[in-house]
Amino acid sequence: MIIMGAGGHALEILELAAQNGQLEGLCFFDNTRKAPSWVYDRFPVFYQEEQLRAHFAQDPNFVLGVGSPKVRRILAQIGRAAGGQLQSIQAQDVYIGQFDNQLAQGLNLMQGVWISNSVRIEEGALINAGAQLHHEVNLGAYTEISPKALLLGAVQIGQNCRIGAHATILPGIKIADEVVVGAGALVHKNLPKGVTAVGVPAKIIKGATVF
């Protein structure tokens, strides 16, 4: 298996792989060449797509190891173009309800994630440690949910969003694509495409970088 990416989030994915007994044959893809030096000492690290193709001829499985929605999507495209098959990886203590859930491939489900019933999660989403997705939540492709975020019943979140740590999205709220919600925010109104919202209650701000 290849972890696509070799920075901070990839190290957390590495820990999941270790706990799941998936270290044998594990490699990294690091086209930015920014991996910590000890990663190079312990694991094969690929830089070029030609190396991916050669590896995927033997083992086509890869998982995403970056946090940024945009970069996750790009790495998924690179992996597939090289002949790989995008897979999900999850911690052993993830709770997933038993009824009417639809979870796509390519997910990262980190430690302590809690998912209720009738939840829809599209490809490539990242749900970080301790986050909760309650009944009938819909989560778009490649969206990142940060640690301890709380998505209450029937929340709908679009693609390529970033929901900050400890943010709360109240029941029935709709968040469009490419929205950033700041850490600790309380979202009580629908948010249109591409905005950044921060605070309690959350307010839309322009041109801000939250995280």
Z-matrix of the N, CA and C atoms (Angstrom, degrees):
N
C 1 1.461
C 2 1.524 1 109.68
N 3 1.321 2 115.67 1 144.99
C 4 1.461 3 121.38 2 177.02
C 5 1.528 4 109.25 3 -113.07
N 6 1.319 5 115.78 4 134.16
C 7 1.459 6 121.91 5 168.69
C 8 1.521 7 107.07 6 -92.19
N 9 1.321 8 116.46 7 118.99
C 10 1.465 9 121.64 8 -178.88
C 11 1.525 10 108.50 9 -84.93
N 12 1.334 11 115.37 10 106.58
C 13 1.452 12 122.49 11 -172.39
C 14 1.518 13 108.76 12 114.43
N 15 1.337 14 116.51 13 155.07
C 16 1.466 15 119.04 14 -178.15
C 17 1.521 16 111.54 15 -146.73
N 18 1.332 17 117.11 16 23.06
C 19 1.457 18 121.29 17 178.10
C 20 1.517 19 111.85 18 -94.28
N 21 1.336 20 115.86 19 -148.32
C 22 1.455 21 120.83 20 -173.24
C 23 1.515 22 114.43 21 -60.45
N 24 1.340 23 117.69 22 -49.28
C 25 1.464 24 118.96 23 -178.09
C 26 1.522 25 111.14 24 -67.16
N 27 1.333 26 117.33 25 -32.63
C 28 1.464 27 119.96 26 177.77
C 29 1.524 28 111.31 27 -60.81
N 30 1.324 29 117.27 28 -32.72
C 31 1.463 30 119.90 29 178.27
C 32 1.527 31 110.77 30 -67.29
N 33 1.330 32 117.17 31 -32.95
C 34 1.461 33 119.75 32 175.68
C 35 1.531 34 111.01 33 -71.82
N 36 1.329 35 116.59 34 -36.98
C 37 1.463 36 119.90 35 175.31
C 38 1.526 37 110.20 36 -65.68
N 39 1.329 38 116.87 37 -36.91
C 40 1.463 39 120.66 38 175.62
C 41 1.522 40 110.91 39 -57.20
N 42 1.322 41 117.37 40 -41.83
C 43 1.462 42 120.19 41 179.25
C 44 1.530 43 111.31 42 -63.85
N 45 1.340 44 116.92 43 -39.86
C 46 1.471 45 119.01 44 175.81
C 47 1.523 46 110.49 45 -61.19
N 48 1.336 47 116.34 46 -43.57
C 49 1.462 48 119.86 47 179.35
C 50 1.524 49 110.98 48 -60.08
N 51 1.338 50 116.21 49 -40.96
C 52 1.465 51 119.88 50 179.16
C 53 1.522 52 110.86 51 -63.51
N 54 1.333 53 116.77 52 -45.62
C 55 1.462 54 120.42 53 -179.48
C 56 1.525 55 112.07 54 -65.74
N 57 1.336 56 115.96 55 -28.83
C 58 1.465 57 120.39 56 -178.87
C 59 1.524 58 113.20 57 -91.32
N 60 1.335 59 117.30 58 4.73
C 61 1.456 60 120.37 59 179.42
C 62 1.513 61 113.95 60 70.38
N 63 1.344 62 117.14 61 35.16
C 64 1.462 63 121.55 62 -175.76
C 65 1.526 64 113.10 63 -113.38
N 66 1.318 65 118.14 64 24.88
C 67 1.463 66 120.39 65 -177.65
C 68 1.525 67 113.21 66 -79.24
N 69 1.322 68 117.66 67 -25.09
C 70 1.462 69 119.34 68 -177.66
C 71 1.530 70 110.50 69 -63.30
N 72 1.317 71 115.98 70 123.69
C 73 1.458 72 121.15 71 179.87
C 74 1.513 73 114.79 72 75.33
N 75 1.331 74 117.84 73 9.97
C 76 1.466 75 120.90 74 -176.98
C 77 1.527 76 110.98 75 -70.55
N 78 1.336 77 116.03 76 136.78
C 79 1.462 78 123.34 77 177.98
C 80 1.524 79 109.27 78 -134.36
N 81 1.326 80 115.27 79 167.40
C 82 1.458 81 121.96 80 174.91
C 83 1.524 82 109.63 81 -121.23
N 84 1.331 83 115.49 82 150.88
C 85 1.461 84 121.67 83 168.31
C 86 1.519 85 107.15 84 -113.36
N 87 1.332 86 116.17 85 119.91
C 88 1.467 87 121.60 86 -174.10
C 89 1.522 88 109.30 87 -135.11
N 90 1.337 89 116.69 88 78.56
C 91 1.465 90 119.28 89 -178.50
C 92 1.522 91 112.69 90 -74.24
N 93 1.337 92 117.71 91 -7.14
C 94 1.467 93 120.87 92 174.61
C 95 1.527 94 112.18 93 -92.85
N 96 1.334 95 116.55 94 -13.93
C 97 1.471 96 123.33 95 -179.46
C 98 1.525 97 111.71 96 56.00
N 99 1.329 98 115.69 97 45.66
C 100 1.461 99 120.99 98 -179.56
C 101 1.527 100 112.59 99 -118.78
N 102 1.318 101 117.45 100 14.95
C 103 1.459 102 120.13 101 180.00
C 104 1.528 103 110.84 102 -67.61
N 105 1.341 104 118.34 103 148.32
C 106 1.468 105 120.62 104 173.81
C 107 1.525 106 110.95 105 -57.76
N 108 1.317 107 116.28 106 149.15
C 109 1.465 108 120.45 107 -174.73
C 110 1.524 109 112.14 108 -59.79
N 111 1.340 110 117.60 109 -34.11
C 112 1.465 111 118.82 110 -177.45
C 113 1.527 112 111.96 111 -68.04
N 114 1.340 113 117.10 112 -24.54
C 115 1.465 114 119.41 113 176.41
C 116 1.526 115 109.94 114 -64.73
N 117 1.349 116 116.49 115 -42.62
C 118 1.466 117 120.06 116 178.11
C 119 1.527 118 111.44 117 -62.28
N 120 1.331 119 116.28 118 -32.55
C 121 1.463 120 120.21 119 -178.91
C 122 1.524 121 112.30 120 -73.43
N 123 1.328 122 116.82 121 -29.21
C 124 1.468 123 120.57 122 -172.26
C 125 1.527 124 114.29 123 -100.42
N 126 1.349 125 117.49 124 -27.97
C 127 1.459 126 120.30 125 -171.11
C 128 1.529 127 110.90 126 -136.82
N 129 1.327 128 117.18 127 150.83
C 130 1.468 129 119.25 128 170.18
C 131 1.532 130 110.14 129 -63.84
N 132 1.324 131 116.11 130 135.85
C 133 1.460 132 121.70 131 179.07
C 134 1.523 133 108.21 132 -124.83
N 135 1.332 134 116.16 133 122.11
C 136 1.457 135 121.71 134 179.95
C 137 1.524 136 109.78 135 -98.39
N 138 1.340 137 115.07 136 147.33
C 139 1.458 138 121.08 137 -179.91
C 140 1.525 139 112.51 138 -116.21
N 141 1.318 140 116.84 139 -23.95
C 142 1.456 141 120.91 140 -170.26
C 143 1.524 142 110.83 141 -120.50
N 144 1.334 143 114.78 142 152.81
C 145 1.458 144 120.07 143 -179.19
C 146 1.524 145 111.78 144 -66.02
N 147 1.329 146 117.57 145 -28.44
C 148 1.461 147 119.97 146 177.05
C 149 1.526 148 110.89 147 -62.32
N 150 1.335 149 116.14 148 -36.54
C 151 1.462 150 119.90 149 176.97
C 152 1.527 151 110.86 150 -66.54
N 153 1.328 152 116.12 151 -37.87
C 154 1.462 153 119.51 152 176.61
C 155 1.522 154 110.93 153 -61.09
N 156 1.318 155 116.64 154 -45.58
C 157 1.465 156 120.30 155 -178.18
C 158 1.526 157 110.87 156 -59.49
N 159 1.322 158 115.97 157 -43.38
C 160 1.464 159 119.45 158 -179.79
C 161 1.524 160 110.68 159 -63.52
N 162 1.330 161 116.63 160 -41.76
C 163 1.465 162 119.71 161 -179.51
C 164 1.524 163 111.24 162 -69.49
N 165 1.325 164 116.90 163 -42.66
C 166 1.461 165 120.33 164 -177.15
C 167 1.527 166 112.23 165 -65.51
N 168 1.320 167 117.74 166 -20.34
C 169 1.462 168 119.78 167 175.37
C 170 1.525 169 111.15 168 -64.23
N 171 1.341 170 116.54 169 -24.28
C 172 1.461 171 121.76 170 178.80
C 173 1.531 172 112.00 171 -100.80
N 174 1.323 173 116.48 172 -39.98
C 175 1.469 174 121.74 173 -178.79
C 176 1.523 175 107.53 174 -144.32
N 177 1.332 176 118.59 175 104.52
C 178 1.465 177 120.88 176 -172.81
C 179 1.525 178 115.13 177 -82.15
N 180 1.312 179 118.92 178 -1.63
C 181 1.461 180 120.95 179 -171.08
C 182 1.526 181 112.14 180 -80.87
N 183 1.340 182 115.32 181 134.50
C 184 1.460 183 119.87 182 172.86
C 185 1.521 184 110.02 183 -143.46
N 186 1.344 185 114.62 184 153.63
C 187 1.459 186 122.26 185 176.35
C 188 1.520 187 108.27 186 -125.56
N 189 1.312 188 116.06 187 158.75
C 190 1.459 189 121.40 188 -179.49
C 191 1.519 190 110.16 189 -87.25
N 192 1.348 191 115.75 190 138.99
C 193 1.456 192 120.78 191 -175.79
C 194 1.514 193 113.48 192 -132.08
N 195 1.328 194 116.84 193 33.00
C 196 1.469 195 121.74 194 174.98
C 197 1.522 196 108.26 195 -131.54
N 198 1.334 197 116.06 196 160.24
C 199 1.453 198 120.16 197 -178.57
C 200 1.516 199 114.26 198 -92.21
N 201 1.313 200 117.95 199 -37.97
C 202 1.460 201 122.49 200 -174.73
C 203 1.525 202 111.62 201 -59.11
N 204 1.341 203 118.37 202 125.03
C 205 1.470 204 119.66 203 178.27
C 206 1.527 205 113.24 204 -56.35
N 207 1.322 206 116.81 205 -42.56
C 208 1.463 207 120.00 206 -179.26
C 209 1.520 208 111.37 207 -61.99
N 210 1.324 209 116.71 208 -45.81
C 211 1.463 210 120.41 209 -178.07
C 212 1.527 211 110.64 210 -70.60
N 213 1.329 212 117.60 211 -36.36
C 214 1.469 213 120.06 212 176.20
C 215 1.533 214 110.48 213 -57.58
N 216 1.311 215 115.86 214 -45.54
C 217 1.468 216 119.97 215 -179.71
C 218 1.530 217 110.96 216 -63.02
N 219 1.334 218 116.73 217 -43.39
C 220 1.466 219 120.74 218 179.85
C 221 1.526 220 110.83 219 -62.62
N 222 1.332 221 117.03 220 -44.64
C 223 1.462 222 119.88 221 -178.96
C 224 1.526 223 111.69 222 -66.86
N 225 1.323 224 116.85 223 -34.16
C 226 1.468 225 119.28 224 175.25
C 227 1.529 226 110.28 225 -62.93
N 228 1.324 227 116.56 226 -40.93
C 229 1.464 228 120.43 227 178.60
C 230 1.521 229 111.35 228 -65.54
N 231 1.341 230 116.74 229 -41.78
C 232 1.466 231 120.61 230 178.48
C 233 1.527 232 110.40 231 -62.02
N 234 1.329 233 116.06 232 -46.30
C 235 1.455 234 119.62 233 -179.28
C 236 1.515 235 112.85 234 -61.16
N 237 1.309 236 116.95 235 -44.58
C 238 1.465 237 120.04 236 179.98
C 239 1.523 238 111.94 237 -67.26
N 240 1.336 239 116.12 238 -39.22
C 241 1.464 240 119.46 239 179.06
C 242 1.527 241 111.59 240 -62.42
N 243 1.343 242 116.12 241 -27.25
C 244 1.462 243 120.80 242 179.22
C 245 1.528 244 112.15 243 -88.85
N 246 1.318 245 117.50 244 3.92
C 247 1.458 246 120.90 245 177.26
C 248 1.511 247 115.13 246 97.35
N 249 1.336 248 117.58 247 10.74
C 250 1.454 249 120.80 248 -178.72
C 251 1.515 250 113.44 249 -86.15
N 252 1.333 251 114.85 250 165.84
C 253 1.458 252 122.73 251 178.16
C 254 1.528 253 109.04 252 -120.10
N 255 1.335 254 115.83 253 117.69
C 256 1.461 255 121.81 254 -177.31
C 257 1.526 256 110.39 255 -70.47
N 258 1.335 257 116.12 256 128.33
C 259 1.458 258 122.36 257 -178.47
C 260 1.528 259 110.57 258 -121.91
N 261 1.315 260 115.53 259 160.30
C 262 1.463 261 121.72 260 171.84
C 263 1.522 262 109.73 261 -91.10
N 264 1.333 263 114.97 262 157.80
C 265 1.461 264 120.91 263 171.66
C 266 1.520 265 107.37 264 -140.92
N 267 1.335 266 116.52 265 139.64
C 268 1.459 267 119.31 266 -177.59
C 269 1.518 268 110.97 267 -143.88
N 270 1.324 269 114.64 268 153.16
C 271 1.456 270 121.25 269 176.01
C 272 1.526 271 109.89 270 -70.57
N 273 1.316 272 115.63 271 158.24
C 274 1.453 273 120.16 272 -176.57
C 275 1.526 274 113.00 273 -71.05
N 276 1.330 275 117.34 274 -21.41
C 277 1.465 276 119.13 275 -177.37
C 278 1.528 277 113.31 276 -99.55
N 279 1.318 278 118.06 277 13.65
C 280 1.467 279 120.62 278 175.10
C 281 1.524 280 109.35 279 -65.67
N 282 1.346 281 115.83 280 135.43
C 283 1.466 282 120.28 281 175.57
C 284 1.524 283 108.96 282 -106.74
N 285 1.336 284 116.34 283 126.78
C 286 1.462 285 122.52 284 177.48
C 287 1.522 286 107.97 285 -126.56
N 288 1.335 287 116.48 286 124.67
C 289 1.453 288 121.19 287 179.58
C 290 1.522 289 112.59 288 -56.97
N 291 1.316 290 115.95 289 158.79
C 292 1.463 291 121.43 290 -171.40
C 293 1.529 292 114.13 291 -90.79
N 294 1.342 293 118.41 292 -2.09
C 295 1.454 294 118.86 293 -169.73
C 296 1.530 295 112.58 294 -130.72
N 297 1.344 296 115.28 295 126.19
C 298 1.464 297 123.78 296 164.44
C 299 1.523 298 113.51 297 61.83
N 300 1.326 299 117.54 298 35.59
C 301 1.458 300 120.04 299 175.14
C 302 1.523 301 110.50 300 -97.97
N 303 1.330 302 116.10 301 146.85
C 304 1.458 303 122.38 302 175.55
C 305 1.523 304 108.18 303 -129.55
N 306 1.321 305 115.76 304 105.22
C 307 1.462 306 122.48 305 -178.13
C 308 1.520 307 108.74 306 -114.44
N 309 1.325 308 116.29 307 120.16
C 310 1.458 309 121.62 308 -178.01
C 311 1.526 310 111.00 309 -77.93
N 312 1.325 311 116.00 310 179.03
C 313 1.456 312 121.72 311 178.12
C 314 1.533 313 110.92 312 -80.20
N 315 1.327 314 114.68 313 163.83
C 316 1.456 315 120.94 314 173.42
C 317 1.509 316 114.99 315 82.26
N 318 1.340 317 118.04 316 16.11
C 319 1.455 318 120.78 317 -177.85
C 320 1.523 319 111.08 318 -82.86
N 321 1.334 320 116.05 319 150.40
C 322 1.463 321 123.40 320 164.89
C 323 1.521 322 106.67 321 -112.08
N 324 1.321 323 117.36 322 112.89
C 325 1.462 324 122.40 323 178.07
C 326 1.525 325 107.06 324 -113.54
N 327 1.323 326 115.91 325 106.47
C 328 1.452 327 121.45 326 -170.31
C 329 1.533 328 111.22 327 -87.63
N 330 1.328 329 115.70 328 -179.78
C 331 1.460 330 121.45 329 -172.76
C 332 1.535 331 111.73 330 -57.53
N 333 1.328 332 115.33 331 135.17
C 334 1.450 333 121.25 332 172.84
C 335 1.514 334 116.01 333 75.29
N 336 1.319 335 118.52 334 10.58
C 337 1.470 336 120.66 335 176.84
C 338 1.526 337 109.42 336 -66.11
N 339 1.337 338 115.65 337 140.28
C 340 1.469 339 122.06 338 -179.96
C 341 1.523 340 108.71 339 -125.69
N 342 1.340 341 115.87 340 121.74
C 343 1.462 342 122.35 341 -177.59
C 344 1.521 343 108.28 342 -124.07
N 345 1.328 344 117.00 343 125.91
C 346 1.460 345 122.48 344 -177.94
C 347 1.528 346 110.44 345 -82.29
N 348 1.330 347 117.66 346 -149.28
C 349 1.460 348 123.26 347 -178.45
C 350 1.531 349 111.52 348 -105.84
N 351 1.343 350 115.16 349 160.21
C 352 1.473 351 123.07 350 -178.69
C 353 1.523 352 111.46 351 57.07
N 354 1.321 353 115.59 352 39.83
C 355 1.464 354 122.48 353 179.50
C 356 1.528 355 108.85 354 -101.66
N 357 1.333 356 116.22 355 138.56
C 358 1.459 357 122.61 356 177.35
C 359 1.528 358 108.47 357 -118.05
N 360 1.329 359 116.63 358 123.51
C 361 1.462 360 121.27 359 178.29
C 362 1.519 361 107.95 360 -127.01
N 363 1.332 362 116.16 361 121.09
C 364 1.455 363 120.85 362 -177.94
C 365 1.527 364 111.32 363 -84.04
N 366 1.307 365 114.57 364 171.46
C 367 1.463 366 123.50 365 -172.40
C 368 1.528 367 113.48 366 -53.86
N 369 1.330 368 114.69 367 140.03
C 370 1.454 369 121.09 368 167.84
C 371 1.511 370 116.18 369 77.88
N 372 1.325 371 118.46 370 5.90
C 373 1.464 372 120.06 371 -178.57
C 374 1.530 373 110.62 372 -70.07
N 375 1.327 374 114.91 373 150.58
C 376 1.465 375 123.04 374 176.70
C 377 1.523 376 107.99 375 -117.58
N 378 1.330 377 116.46 376 120.50
C 379 1.462 378 121.45 377 177.62
C 380 1.523 379 107.05 378 -117.34
N 381 1.314 380 115.03 379 110.94
C 382 1.456 381 120.79 380 -170.74
C 383 1.527 382 112.78 381 -82.93
N 384 1.316 383 114.33 382 174.29
C 385 1.463 384 122.76 383 -169.30
C 386 1.528 385 112.46 384 -53.95
N 387 1.330 386 115.06 385 129.49
C 388 1.452 387 121.49 386 173.02
C 389 1.508 388 116.03 387 77.15
N 390 1.322 389 118.81 388 3.02
C 391 1.464 390 120.54 389 178.67
C 392 1.528 391 110.00 390 -71.55
N 393 1.347 392 115.58 391 151.31
C 394 1.461 393 121.42 392 179.62
C 395 1.527 394 110.44 393 -123.78
N 396 1.338 395 115.71 394 131.63
C 397 1.461 396 122.78 395 174.62
C 398 1.525 397 107.25 396 -118.26
N 399 1.324 398 116.37 397 110.65
C 400 1.457 399 120.60 398 -175.86
C 401 1.532 400 111.02 399 -86.86
N 402 1.314 401 116.33 400 -176.76
C 403 1.460 402 122.32 401 -169.76
C 404 1.525 403 112.65 402 -53.58
N 405 1.331 404 115.11 403 138.21
C 406 1.470 405 124.33 404 172.23
C 407 1.523 406 113.98 405 63.86
N 408 1.311 407 117.13 406 23.24
C 409 1.466 408 120.33 407 173.22
C 410 1.526 409 109.05 408 -73.52
N 411 1.327 410 116.22 409 137.89
C 412 1.463 411 123.20 410 172.56
C 413 1.523 412 108.50 411 -115.29
N 414 1.319 413 116.38 412 127.75
C 415 1.463 414 121.56 413 -176.00
C 416 1.521 415 109.10 414 -124.70
N 417 1.347 416 116.08 415 124.88
C 418 1.452 417 121.62 416 -175.05
C 419 1.519 418 114.20 417 -77.00
N 420 1.320 419 114.77 418 166.91
C 421 1.460 420 122.22 419 -175.53
C 422 1.526 421 111.80 420 -61.33
N 423 1.323 422 115.37 421 135.88
C 424 1.466 423 125.99 422 172.60
C 425 1.527 424 113.70 423 65.93
N 426 1.301 425 117.56 424 10.66
C 427 1.462 426 120.49 425 176.19
C 428 1.527 427 110.22 426 -70.84
N 429 1.329 428 115.37 427 145.16
C 430 1.466 429 122.48 428 179.73
C 431 1.525 430 109.86 429 -109.48
N 432 1.326 431 116.34 430 122.05
C 433 1.458 432 122.90 431 174.60
C 434 1.527 433 107.49 432 -106.09
N 435 1.318 434 117.34 433 117.48
C 436 1.462 435 121.67 434 -173.63
C 437 1.531 436 111.65 435 -80.10
N 438 1.348 437 117.04 436 168.91
C 439 1.462 438 119.95 437 -175.26
C 440 1.526 439 113.75 438 -55.05
N 441 1.342 440 114.16 439 137.87
C 442 1.465 441 124.74 440 174.34
C 443 1.531 442 113.89 441 64.25
N 444 1.324 443 118.12 442 14.45
C 445 1.465 444 119.10 443 173.59
C 446 1.526 445 109.17 444 -67.66
N 447 1.340 446 116.00 445 149.47
C 448 1.462 447 122.22 446 -175.58
C 449 1.523 448 108.81 447 -124.12
N 450 1.336 449 116.33 448 113.22
C 451 1.462 450 122.67 449 178.32
C 452 1.523 451 107.18 450 -108.51
N 453 1.322 452 116.49 451 107.94
C 454 1.459 453 121.12 452 -174.89
C 455 1.528 454 111.11 453 -83.49
N 456 1.330 455 116.33 454 179.31
C 457 1.450 456 122.25 455 -167.12
C 458 1.519 457 115.06 456 -53.03
N 459 1.350 458 115.37 457 134.74
C 460 1.467 459 124.37 458 172.51
C 461 1.524 460 113.73 459 64.70
N 462 1.321 461 117.78 460 19.19
C 463 1.464 462 121.18 461 172.92
C 464 1.528 463 108.85 462 -67.48
N 465 1.334 464 115.82 463 140.05
C 466 1.457 465 121.63 464 176.29
C 467 1.524 466 109.05 465 -122.21
N 468 1.324 467 115.85 466 122.91
C 469 1.462 468 121.66 467 -178.96
C 470 1.522 469 108.18 468 -123.84
N 471 1.329 470 116.29 469 132.89
C 472 1.454 471 121.90 470 -175.45
C 473 1.514 472 113.62 471 -77.71
N 474 1.322 473 114.98 472 -164.81
C 475 1.455 474 122.15 473 -178.18
C 476 1.529 475 111.37 474 -83.56
N 477 1.336 476 114.78 475 152.46
C 478 1.474 477 122.58 476 171.93
C 479 1.526 478 113.20 477 59.23
N 480 1.319 479 117.11 478 30.92
C 481 1.466 480 120.79 479 176.83
C 482 1.526 481 110.36 480 -91.61
N 483 1.339 482 114.76 481 162.66
C 484 1.464 483 121.20 482 173.84
C 485 1.529 484 107.62 483 -131.66
N 486 1.326 485 115.70 484 115.65
C 487 1.460 486 121.99 485 -179.45
C 488 1.526 487 107.52 486 -105.94
N 489 1.332 488 117.35 487 119.76
C 490 1.451 489 122.30 488 -170.82
C 491 1.517 490 114.07 489 -71.81
N 492 1.324 491 114.60 490 164.47
C 493 1.463 492 121.76 491 -178.99
C 494 1.526 493 110.96 492 -59.14
N 495 1.337 494 115.64 493 136.27
C 496 1.467 495 123.84 494 177.40
C 497 1.532 496 113.36 495 64.21
N 498 1.321 497 118.01 496 12.57
C 499 1.466 498 119.53 497 174.10
C 500 1.526 499 109.60 498 -70.11
N 501 1.340 500 115.94 499 150.13
C 502 1.461 501 122.04 500 176.39
C 503 1.525 502 108.73 501 -122.31
N 504 1.335 503 116.07 502 127.37
C 505 1.460 504 122.05 503 176.50
C 506 1.523 505 106.81 504 -110.12
N 507 1.329 506 117.41 505 116.53
C 508 1.463 507 121.70 506 -173.15
C 509 1.530 508 111.62 507 -72.86
N 510 1.337 509 117.07 508 161.22
C 511 1.468 510 121.09 509 -173.08
C 512 1.529 511 113.33 510 -55.28
N 513 1.328 512 114.95 511 137.50
C 514 1.453 513 121.98 512 173.63
C 515 1.514 514 116.06 513 78.20
N 516 1.319 515 118.24 514 0.17
C 517 1.463 516 121.03 515 -178.47
C 518 1.531 517 110.15 516 -70.27
N 519 1.346 518 115.39 517 142.12
C 520 1.461 519 122.05 518 177.24
C 521 1.527 520 109.26 519 -114.26
N 522 1.319 521 115.29 520 125.26
C 523 1.459 522 122.39 521 179.34
C 524 1.522 523 107.50 522 -117.91
N 525 1.322 524 116.99 523 123.07
C 526 1.463 525 121.73 524 -176.10
C 527 1.531 526 110.89 525 -76.48
N 528 1.329 527 116.45 526 -177.31
C 529 1.462 528 122.16 527 -177.55
C 530 1.529 529 111.68 528 -65.62
N 531 1.342 530 114.96 529 151.19
C 532 1.466 531 123.62 530 168.68
C 533 1.527 532 113.09 531 60.92
N 534 1.309 533 116.10 532 35.11
C 535 1.464 534 121.96 533 177.91
C 536 1.523 535 109.22 534 -96.78
N 537 1.326 536 116.45 535 142.70
C 538 1.458 537 122.92 536 172.68
C 539 1.523 538 108.25 537 -111.96
N 540 1.330 539 116.11 538 126.54
C 541 1.464 540 122.20 539 174.78
C 542 1.524 541 107.15 540 -113.09
N 543 1.327 542 116.91 541 125.10
C 544 1.452 543 121.51 542 -175.07
C 545 1.515 544 113.48 543 -70.51
N 546 1.317 545 115.25 544 160.81
C 547 1.460 546 121.66 545 179.15
C 548 1.526 547 110.37 546 -59.19
N 549 1.333 548 115.79 547 134.03
C 550 1.455 549 121.58 548 176.91
C 551 1.512 550 115.58 549 76.54
N 552 1.321 551 118.44 550 3.59
C 553 1.466 552 120.98 551 -177.62
C 554 1.527 553 111.07 552 -70.37
N 555 1.333 554 115.29 553 153.92
C 556 1.462 555 122.71 554 173.80
C 557 1.527 556 107.31 555 -117.70
N 558 1.331 557 115.99 556 106.90
C 559 1.465 558 120.87 557 -175.55
C 560 1.522 559 108.83 558 -93.92
N 561 1.345 560 115.69 559 116.15
C 562 1.466 561 121.13 560 -176.73
C 563 1.522 562 112.31 561 -119.87
N 564 1.344 563 116.94 562 -0.34
C 565 1.462 564 121.57 563 177.03
C 566 1.526 565 108.97 564 -133.73
N 567 1.335 566 115.80 565 154.96
C 568 1.460 567 120.21 566 177.35
C 569 1.526 568 110.57 567 -61.21
N 570 1.335 569 116.22 568 148.40
C 571 1.462 570 121.71 569 -178.89
C 572 1.525 571 109.82 570 -120.83
N 573 1.345 572 117.43 571 129.47
C 574 1.470 573 120.35 572 -179.94
C 575 1.526 574 112.07 573 -79.05
N 576 1.304 575 115.62 574 171.52
C 577 1.460 576 122.92 575 -174.73
C 578 1.530 577 112.36 576 -58.33
N 579 1.332 578 114.40 577 135.09
C 580 1.448 579 121.46 578 166.61
C 581 1.512 580 117.29 579 80.07
N 582 1.330 581 118.65 580 5.92
C 583 1.462 582 119.64 581 -177.28
C 584 1.523 583 110.56 582 -90.68
N 585 1.332 584 114.46 583 165.61
C 586 1.456 585 122.48 584 170.53
C 587 1.520 586 107.65 585 -116.06
N 588 1.334 587 116.71 586 131.69
C 589 1.463 588 121.16 587 -178.64
C 590 1.521 589 108.97 588 -128.15
N 591 1.335 590 116.08 589 134.97
C 592 1.463 591 121.21 590 -178.60
C 593 1.520 592 109.59 591 -138.91
N 594 1.331 593 115.94 592 159.66
C 595 1.450 594 121.04 593 170.13
C 596 1.517 595 114.68 594 99.20
N 597 1.352 596 114.31 595 176.82
C 598 1.466 597 123.58 596 179.24
C 599 1.522 598 108.41 597 -129.28
N 600 1.340 599 117.75 598 106.64
C 601 1.466 600 126.33 599 -6.30
C 602 1.527 601 110.62 600 -71.61
N 603 1.320 602 116.37 601 161.66
C 604 1.463 603 120.71 602 -176.12
C 605 1.526 604 111.13 603 -67.07
N 606 1.327 605 115.10 604 136.59
C 607 1.461 606 122.05 605 175.19
C 608 1.521 607 109.00 606 -126.04
N 609 1.324 608 115.17 607 145.25
C 610 1.459 609 120.57 608 179.98
C 611 1.522 610 109.43 609 -75.45
N 612 1.332 611 115.71 610 131.82
C 613 1.458 612 121.24 611 174.07
C 614 1.520 613 108.08 612 -121.35
N 615 1.306 614 117.08 613 160.51
C 616 1.463 615 121.22 614 -176.34
C 617 1.524 616 110.41 615 -110.93
N 618 1.313 617 115.27 616 136.31
C 619 1.452 618 120.86 617 170.61
C 620 1.508 619 115.61 618 65.50
N 621 1.336 620 117.41 619 24.21
C 622 1.463 621 119.89 620 -177.95
C 623 1.517 622 110.35 621 -99.60
N 624 1.330 623 116.05 622 149.08
C 625 1.454 624 122.26 623 172.12
C 626 1.518 625 107.29 624 -109.45
N 627 1.333 626 116.26 625 114.59
C 628 1.460 627 120.19 626 -174.44
C 629 1.518 628 111.10 627 -93.28
N 630 1.339 629 118.06 628 -44.20
C 631 1.458 630 121.52 629 178.26
C 632 1.506 631 108.42 630 -158.84
